[in-house]
């Protein structure tokens, strides 16, 4: 697999993971009326930062 294709796959994987985590948080807030833990929010922010760095490295 070429480097560009590998980077694309990595970005897709990160996006899917972020989307899944955000969907879970959304359901907790809207259906269970539970606010996310600050650490969970920080983890997602860090994942988003890593993804942004990966995208910018192209």
Secondary structure by P-SEA (a helix, b strand, c coil): ccaaaaaaaaaaaaaaaaaaaaaaaaaaaccccccccaaaaaaaaaaaaaaaaaaacc
